[in-house]
Each structure stands twice: as structure tokens, then as C-alpha cells.
Amino acid sequence: MSKPLFGVPLKPVNLGLATFAQSLRDQGVNVIAVDWRPPAEGYADLTHTRSGIDIDAANAEAHRRITSGRPLLVGMGIARETIPGFHARLLCHAGPPIAWEQMCGPMRGAIVGAALYEGWASTPAEAATLAASGEIDFAPCHHYHAVGPMAGIISPSMPIFVVRNETYGNLAYCTQNEGLGKVLRYGAYGPEIITRLKWMEKELYPTLARALDKTGPIDLRALIAQALHMGDEGHNRNRAGTSLLLRILSPALVEAIDDKAIVARVLRFIDSNDHFFLNLSMPAAKAMLEPAHGIPGSSVVTVMARNGTDFGLRVSGLGDRWFIAPAGEPVGLFFPGYSQADANPDIGDSAITETAGFGGFAIAGAPAIAQFVGGAPADALQATREMYEITVGEHAAFTVPILNFRGTPVGIDVRKVVETGILPRIDTGIAHKEAGIGQVGAGLLTAPMGCFTLAFAALREM
Amino acid sequence: MSKPLFGVPLKPVNLGLATFAQSLRDQGVNVIAVDWRPPAEGYADLTHTRSGIDIDAANAEAHRRITSGRPLLVGMGIARETIPGFHARLLCHAGPPIAWEQMCGPMRGAIVGAALYEGWASTPAEAATLAASGEIDFAPCHHYHAVGPMAGIISPSMPIFVVRNETYGNLAYCTQNEGLGKVLRYGAYGPEIITRLKWMEKELYPTLARALDKTGPIDLRALIAQALHMGDEGHNRNRAGTSLLLRILSPALVEAIDDKAIVARVLRFIDSNDHFFLNLSMPAAKAMLEPAHGIPGSSVVTVMARNGTDFGLRVSGLGDRWFIAPAGEPVGLFFPGYSQADANPDIGDSAITETAGFGGFAIAGAPAIAQFVGGAPADALQATREMYEITVGEHAAFTVPILNFRGTPVGIDVRKVVETGILPRIDTGIAHKEAGIGQVGAGLLTAPMGCFTLAFAALREM
């Protein structure tokens, strides 16, 4: 509680960033929040870097690279054998770098689960002790060309999808999606979670890998484009993407595998999980964005990612730096028995979909998502329309039927976000804030302004 | 050419029905068409039958029966063994009754193909002679609780899906969809068409039938409802419906059939044809509508069907009579090398989907269809909104996300059509007008007013 310094409790007025207000509320302070946005004046004049690079031209090049990328699913592998630099004591996680001490409940839960899955520990307590000991290296998935939904843990033995951007040759990686509810990525680590992960390693992975040998590369950009015409936005809704993928995989699975019980189990597993395709739409987005990173002078965002504590950005022209602010709280629809009070702050690398111009940026084509927060389809149209205000251009391959087949907004320009005060809209799942529980809902939120003001300051020095 | 009776060529002015103008144009007459609609006065007063039945109450009951129906795919069979009353020399066709002499090119082509498929003839010429001889009985599919897309031919040996309306117990039937392009239902009858039909009888049908034994009844209403949220309208676009059906069938196919080459062929055949689900959405619609037929005093349309020459209606309270007018000409998108001049008049029982409240009535959720005629998504929204003007109510199970998840318009009231001049909008494939060629495009049109004015006249006598 704040002390009544002036004889009455303090009522701080918070202008702007809600996260500051939340920090005060967390300390029991009664805050009046005012939705203040910085004025446009003073921001619009950043047209060139100090070295004279035309920022708009650099951003046009970033936009060209993102939208000309063609991500193909080319195969699968085991993380430690396939991802360059991966090693036997590494766990990759979602979001920007973070130490065990700062990790949120679901991130810790997922790490405990991964340690049990790897056989590094035999009880959750032992796993937590190991994780705190410094004997495990933690690193963002993004440091390894990878992405992970929610906690986003990739451990050495986990199978991964390999996505190649055919236009630029770069690779991206992601694990297989486990399904809904009590799953590792939402911080659950019970015996059934470990058993399922082992099945995914020993049966699902080799079966899918053999089917992919039969199908050859699968064009993920084409699948995402079609799914966006079928009510998906490729982040919180992947029913069409999963269905279209299954159409391609089914005959190949049948031909590649003699044991029909295995084929039926694999088909049923994928059919039972409409988010199976998320773990392909995410690395597809990552593969499209990486060639746009490192363009001198570009203010285009190439990574948005959350670790459940912090939200981090990377910007094309600003090297490998992360621009970090506290992660926001998603508002959404909760499973029976859970409420907003159970929600962990925003977590996961899945905001890579918004960064690549779909997910929340394509929500106009997925009005069912708007219902998560009691919104109407008109709100979904408005949400996508707003994103054109903060992006460099449109995606030629990803279109929104109801917006007259207009290309989705893509290429977030840090300058435009700061200038307009319009924040990127992100769709997300919601994890319970405690380790070991799992998913409790799904919802929406915006990226925190703090990351963008920091990145903008860095752009001024560029 | 019209004779210059008055020294100059006649220029008839046609008020209203475009089909009359077209008849004159077909004779080389230069017609000025005026889009005249009958005035509302004089129609709105038909509230009770002569025997005193409240027509609105009867229509509410029809609406209740249509929307409470729950069509399930319960199995398959061979037409002559499964459809009550079918016999060894019967061919069912789309639309209202028609004799060989009046049949259009694609209908004749499909009958020639069916005669070859049944082994009744060994050459197309022989088949045509047989068809003209009177030795084959022709009857509408609708007279046998069945529906057929385009020419809609059902011959005795053809396999059929069996759909049961779980709420009312009635059955409906439809053949398996053959695919796109050169296919029997579009009037093609070449050797590859007959070979494919034989494969569908000898391999596809028994394989699917065994898979259905594994799956148990499949809820088609639920599949249509989901597909309507995924860019389908269940008539001209069935990509989502086909995908969702494949998700259910795939594991059952794998478990039911030992020969994996067969399973892979069946999966690939269905995957290659986004309209596979049409031959399930149609009998689902038929199964939902039949219990609403025969309600004394009801002015609700229970059948709209075209045979390529005539468009026919049936009305709930008007018994087994068909109300017939010349079939219209669909306007649409043509395959390369074809144009409007190649188009056959409107054909097929598939307007049963519009009659049941989807297809063209749900086009707001399938904006890709509007593109067929160069239309924008706004046109699709408007098309669905108009249909609320001529229907009794909304469908609780079929909703349109972009219209705030409003139920689709369902239960066409003949009185409202005549009163407003608004005609039911129908999506359709386009057949070449000559026998033996096949599909040349896809498009849109409205039902002809003539059927409704005839039915309205009958309602006044009721």
C-alpha cells in the first residue's frame, strides 16, 4: 500500500504507458490511467540516418525482401543435430534473453518439463534445482533462426520442422505442435506431457519426416495465403491451414508407412489439434523476415517476441540489439474455471506472424477471433485497417477478401508506431501464470510502446 | 428477323421478365428491356388461404422444420438397390420433368454417357437412338428424394450417398462427385469419363463405404456450418467442406482398407476435387427441406431445380406441382477459350442449397465467389442481405461471420418474391451448351420470376 503522505492515499495519474500504471497497481497503488499518446511533432522528421541513408528507401528494400520470400517446408530433424550451434545442454526459449530468476511461471514450468523429457532430472524439484544451477544454457530461439510458441522451449532431443526460404536460401526452425490445454508450451510438465513429447519424438516425427520425403517441399506461403481466405489469420486460428496441410500429407503418409495403426494415430493426432499448422506458419514468418534483417538504415521491425516477462523487438537497421519493455496482459476468453487473474503476461515467439503481416494484422479475415474479446467483425476490420498506418506496405501474396482482396499490412515501421501512437495488434494464447497448469484462454493485446520508444531513440543515433 | 411491318423494324419494349426479351432476341428482334417490377399493391393481402389457414403460421412451421433438421451422412449404396422405386431402365435427371426432345445439349450428353456406362449402348449414336426410343424412363431426381448437380444423371448402377435427417427420419440421395472439367454431369461422355465412373463404382464407392462404417454417421449440418465460416458457401465453393470431410475420412480409410495403394488413390481423388463435398451439401439440403414440404397453407419454396431448359419450383402447400419457366443464362467467369456464347442455360439440382439457406444465400461469407462476375465483396454482402427480404427467417445453425454471425436467410416465401420483385440468387457452374464438351465456367444468376408468378397464382386459389 502507498503511504498516505498527504493525509489521504496518493492517487497517481498515469499518462500513457499502461505498464507503468500496472506496476503501481501491483504495489497496491490506486492509479488513474489516462490514454495519452505522444504528439506526432518531432518524430516525422527522421528521414535519413546520420550517415545519410534514406530510411524510406531502406524500408522499401526490407518490405521487398519480406514479401518476396517463399518459405517451403523442406524436412525435419532433431534440434541438436539440425540447428547450427545447438548443443547438448542448451534450451532455447521464446522472447528476448532472460535468466532463470526472472522467468515467469509457465516458462519455468516448460523448462522443468524439458529437463524431465531430456532425462536430466527425475523429479520437477530436481529439474528446478538444475535449471537454477547455471548448468543449463538458456538462449532465445531467435538467436538460432528458430521460433517457439508460448514458452517456446526447444530442447536438444526435440524434433523440429525445417523451413527454407526458397528466394533467399535461409532456414528457420520450429518444434511440432503438441495440441491444446495441458501442454509443455503453456508451462505444464505432468507425466502425460512427457509421454506425449516422447511419442512425438519416436513416432510422430519419423512418420512425418518420411511423408515429407514423399511430398517434397510444401509451399507454406501458398498454404498461409489460402488459409487467410478461409477464416484463419495464421496465429490464433489455424483450422484451415491444418486442414489443407492434412490434405497434402494424408496420401503421402499412407504410401510412406506400412503400419496402418501408426498412420491412423498420426492422422488423428493432427486432426485433433487445429493449431498443428501454427508451428509451420511461425517458422514460415521467421524465414520470410530474416532476409530483411540487417539492412542499413531500415526502421522495419524484424522480430517481435515475448518471454512472459519482457516483450522484445529487433529492428532491421539496428543489428542484434533487443529493445525491451514489460510484457502486456492479454485480454480474452478464458476456459471454464479461469479468469483474467490467472493470466500470465504475454508470452511466445508467435508474434512473428504479426511481424510478417498476418496473425493480428490479418484479423479482418478471421472475425471469429474478434469474438474472443466480445468484439464484432467490424472491430476486426478496423484492427487490420489500423495496421496499414504503421506498416511500410502490403503483402502481395496474403490478401483479405472482405477488404476487397487488399494485401495485408506488412513491415512495421518503428517511426510510424511512435508517430501515430498506434501499436501492433497481436493475437495470442493465454497461459496460467503458475508453472505446471497450462493454457487457460486465448485473447488479444497490443505490443508495449516502451520497446518502440527505445528503438526510436536508437534509430535517431543511427 | 422481325418483318418491317410498319416500314421500319419493330422495336418491342419488354417490361419485366428478361426471359421474354431473350426469346425475342433469339429470334433476331431488337428488344428494349425495361427492368420493371410488379407493384407491391395487391400482393401483400394474401394472408390466409380460402379455407382460412394463416399462411404466416404455416410458413413459420416450414421454417421450424427446415432449420431443425439434422442431416447425417449414414452410408452409401447402389442407386437401383437403395433408392425406393428405382428400376433397371430408369435415369433420374436434374430439374423438373422433361422429355428427350426438349432436353438441352449437356443433359443429352450426360444421358448418352450414362447409357454407355450402363452398357445399354456401345456408341454415342446408339445411345442417343435408345434415349429417343422411349425405352428408357426419365424422371426428376426430386421425384426419388434425390438431387444431382448439373445434368444430375443417376443411373441404376451408380453409387450414391445416403443422408438421413436425424430429426425427422427422412432420407436423401446423391451420387459421388466426379471432379471438374470433362465430366458426365456437364454433358461429357468420352471414354475417360466412363472409365472414371467405373472406377468410382468399383473402387471409390466400396472404399468410402467401408470408411463410413468406421466413422459412423457424419454430421453434415455441422460440416456445412463450419465451412460457412471458412469461405465456402456450400454450392460454388466447397474447399473447406471437402477439407473438413477429408480430416474425418482419412484415418478411417487407413484403418478400414489394407491396400495402401487404394487408400492413397482415394485420398488423392478427393483432394484433387474441391467440389467433392457438393454432393453431400446438396443431399443435406434436400434432407432438411423435405419435412417442410406438404404443410397446408405454406408459401415456402421447398425445391428450386433446373434441367437446362426449364427452371422449376415446388412450394410446400401446393403439393407435387412444378411451377416452371424458361431457365436463365448464368453470367460468370469462363475457362480459357470459352465465352458467354458457349453457355448452356441454367442447369442442375444444386439450387437446393439456396433453397435451404446457403449457396448464393450465404455468399456474404464467400467473397471469392463474387469475383466470378467481377464483383466486389460488398456486392456479396448486399446479395445475402437482399435475401432476407424474401425469406421467412434465419438459420440458427448456419451463420455469416462478417454479418455479425447473423443466421443465413432461409425459407423463400413466394409471396415476398412477387411482392418485392427480388429474385433468389443462385451460384452455379456453367456447362457448354453442346453435348460432349463439359464445364466451361462458373457464375451467378437469379431464379426466373415466371415460376414465382405462376406459384403465386396457385397460392391465391389455395
Interface residues (C-beta under 8 A of the other chain):
Chain A: Q226 H229 M230 G231 R239 A240 S243 L244 L246 R247 I248 S250 P251 V254 E255 D258 K260 A261 V263 A264 L267 R268 D271 P367 A368 Q371 A376 P377 A378 P401 I402 L403 N404 F405
Chain B: Q226 H229 M230 G231 R239 A240 S243 L244 L246 R247 I248 S250 P251 V254 E255 D258 K260 A261 V263 A264 L267 R268 D271 P367 A368 Q371 A376 P377 A378 P401 I402 L403 N404 F405
